[in-house]
Amino acid sequence: MQGLNDRYKSDILNSSNGAETAYLNSYFTDLAKEEMVAATMALPGVAPLTEALKISASNFENSQADLLDTRLNEKEVLAATKLKKQLVALVNTKLISGLRYRQYIADKDYTNVCAAVEKLISDENSKTRQRRKNKEE
């Protein structure tokens, strides 16, 4: 048993997470061999510690997999600047065109909406111009 521990000890302790996991899995495979099982059972307290280490290693692997999945899913979410560009394009093409059409046909139900949207856009454009002016100074 000492030889097995000596063989894996420095590799497990001095490796990156991925390599550490691989070394631990190899260690557990070697521990499952018949002669190692007998040695483990002969030493008091070693079997429960080994089982606890297996559980911890498994939990760590699962956590790493969850973290990787989360990071991959985050990349699928659009960044705020890209989302803003898409939203501005939709507003400029669909919303503005639709509201202009409603104004053109003098649809009374949309008069207040058109005026409110026009004011919001005008206010935002003024803020944008002001920010650009401040950056240039």
C-alpha positions in Angstrom: 0.0 0.0 0.0 2.9 2.4 0.8 4.4 1.8 -2.6 1.1 2.8 -4.3 0.7 5.9 -2.2 4.3 6.9 -2.9 3.7 6.4 -6.7 0.7 8.7 -6.9 1.3 11.2 -4.0 3.4 13.8 -5.7 1.5 13.5 -9.0 -1.8 14.1 -7.3 -0.6 16.9 -5.1 1.4 18.8 -7.7 -0.9 18.6 -10.7 -3.6 20.8 -12.3 -7.2 19.9 -11.6 -7.6 17.8 -14.8 -4.4 15.9 -14.3 -5.2 15.5 -10.6 -8.5 13.9 -11.4 -6.9 11.5 -13.9 -4.3 10.5 -11.3 -7.0 10.0 -8.6 -9.0 7.8 -11.0 -5.9 5.7 -11.7 -5.2 5.5 -8.0 -8.7 4.3 -7.3 -8.4 1.7 -10.1 -5.2 0.4 -8.5 -6.8 0.4 -5.1 -9.6 -1.8 -6.4 -7.2 -4.6 -7.3 -7.5 -7.6 -5.1 -4.2 -7.3 -3.3 -4.9 -3.6 -2.5 -8.4 -4.3 -1.3 -7.0 -6.8 1.2 -4.3 -4.4 2.4 -6.9 -1.6 2.7 -9.2 -3.8 4.8 -6.3 -4.8 7.0 -5.5 -1.2 8.0 -8.0 0.3 10.4 -9.7 3.5 9.2 -8.2 3.4 5.7 -11.3 2.0 3.9 -13.6 4.8 5.1 -11.0 7.5 4.3 -10.6 6.0 0.8 -14.3 6.0 0.3 -14.6 9.6 1.5 -11.8 10.6 -1.0 -13.7 8.9 -3.8 -16.8 10.8 -2.9 -15.0 14.1 -2.7 -13.3 13.5 -6.0 -16.6 12.6 -7.7 -18.2 15.7 -6.2 -15.4 17.8 -7.5 -15.6 16.3 -11.0 -19.4 17.0 -11.0 -18.8 20.6 -9.9 -16.2 21.1 -12.6 -18.6 19.7 -15.2 -21.4 22.0 -13.9 -19.1 25.0 -14.0 -18.0 24.2 -17.6 -21.7 23.8 -18.7 -22.5 27.2 -17.0 -19.6 28.9 -18.8 -20.6 27.4 -22.1 -24.2 28.6 -21.6 -23.0 32.1 -20.7 -21.2 32.4 -24.0 -24.6 31.8 -25.7 -26.1 34.8 -24.0 -25.5 37.9 -26.0 -23.3 40.6 -24.6 -25.2 43.8 -23.7 -23.7 45.8 -26.5 -24.7 43.2 -29.1 -28.1 43.0 -27.6 -28.4 46.7 -27.7 -27.5 46.9 -31.4 -30.1 44.3 -32.2 -32.7 46.1 -30.2 -31.9 49.5 -31.8 -32.1 47.8 -35.2 -35.5 46.4 -34.4 -36.8 49.7 -33.0 -35.5 51.6 -36.0 -36.9 49.2 -38.6 -40.1 47.7 -37.2 -41.4 50.0 -34.4 -40.6 53.3 -36.0 -41.9 52.2 -39.4 -45.1 50.9 -37.8 -45.7 54.0 -35.8 -45.0 56.2 -38.8 -47.6 54.3 -40.8 -50.1 54.7 -37.9 -49.4 58.5 -37.9 -49.8 58.6 -41.7 -53.2 57.0 -41.7 -54.1 59.2 -38.7 -55.0 56.2 -36.4 -56.4 58.0 -33.3 -55.7 55.0 -31.1 -51.9 55.4 -31.6 -51.6 59.2 -31.5 -50.5 59.3 -27.9 -48.2 56.3 -28.3 -46.5 57.8 -31.3 -45.9 61.1 -29.5 -44.5 59.3 -26.4 -42.2 57.1 -28.4 -41.0 60.1 -30.5 -40.2 62.0 -27.3 -38.4 59.1 -25.8 -36.3 58.6 -28.9 -35.6 62.4 -29.1 -34.5 62.4 -25.4 -32.2 59.4 -25.9 -30.7 60.9 -29.0 -30.0 64.2 -27.1 -28.2 62.2 -24.4 -26.2 60.3 -26.9 -25.1 63.5 -28.7 -24.2 65.0 -25.3 -22.0 62.0 -24.4 -20.3 62.1 -27.7 -19.6 65.8 -27.3 -18.2 65.3 -23.8 -15.9 62.5 -25.1 -14.6 64.7 -27.9 -13.7 67.5 -25.4 
